[in-house]
Amino acid sequence: MDRISLTSDLSFSQLIYGMWRIGDDENTAPDHVAAKIQSCLDQGITTFDQADIYGGYVAEAILGAALKANPGLRNQMEIVTKCDIVAPMGRYADKKVKYYDTSRAHIEASVETSLRDMAIDHIDLLLIHRPDPLMDHHETGATLDDLVASGKVRTVGVSNFRPWDWQLLQSGMKTQLVTNQIEVSLAEISPFTNGDLAFHQMNGQPLMAWSPLGGGSLMTGDSELTKRMDAIAAEFGVDRAAVAVAFLLHHPAQILPVMGTNNINRIATISDALKVKLDRESWFLLYEAALGTEVP
């Protein structure tokens, strides 16, 4: 599997395993979670995506229990996590409203909790999860700089930021932001034309793609798009998911799809996307179907 460089000393696997649903599994025992991780590693998938809020603020601890029980796994992994969403659940059950917090105190406390819950001594990539309308970019930027300098975080980025949000935060930092995790898929194609992909492609910043299967919508239904996906899937002996992911991998912006499933058998097929080789014509056949019309 290809690796994508984020910095001179940090690279990610081209496909990333997303752990946002890990707490939804009926079996969250350490050995079962470790088996999922090992299935990914066997395919060359070494990068794992977390967030403090996942699973109602318990997903990181589920991963941590697996790493404690299987200490050999951590050195084979790159761990991504996120912070700044405060939702009235779990450790924040007393809050009156869902909000974002990019203050120094909150980010530092979130990082300490993530390190403790995941039983690790550093985070490979920390993302600010959502743009905060109250963000003081000087305070947030300096906090991220200090976390990198401390060694608790190797590098930093953002999630769901528009280009102007990125530029605002970056203007208050010495450390370079390295990636933006956004929603992009055959079910959400606006980033191909709204400037999001173009901005990061221009600046040589790989993008992480959440919900690359459109929240599962691309795996169901009988539309012109799914018919075209099925035809390509049959050609390469894979399923629709592999085609949807291959569509993203074909783009020159270096998109890293974040794939999440709790099914061990499905995890074992994540890398099937690498079997699909799209040419320009087949890519546009999918794009046209996603648009619902031919390109202008």
Secondary structure, DSSP 8 states (H G I E B T S, - for coil): --EEEEETTEEEESSEEE-TTGGGSS---HHHHHHHHHHHHHTT--EEE--TTHHHHTHHHHHHHHHHH-TTSGGG-EEEEEE-EE-SSGGGTT-SS-EE--SHHHHHHHHHHHHHHHT-S-EEEEEE-S--TT--HHHHHHHHHHHHHHTSEEEEEEES--HHHHHHHHTT-SS----EEEE-BTTB-GGGTSSHHHHHHHTT--EEEE-TTGGGGGGS---HHHHHHHHHHHHHT--HHHHHHHHHHTSTT-EEEEE----HHHHTTGGGGGG----HHHHHHHHHHHHTS---
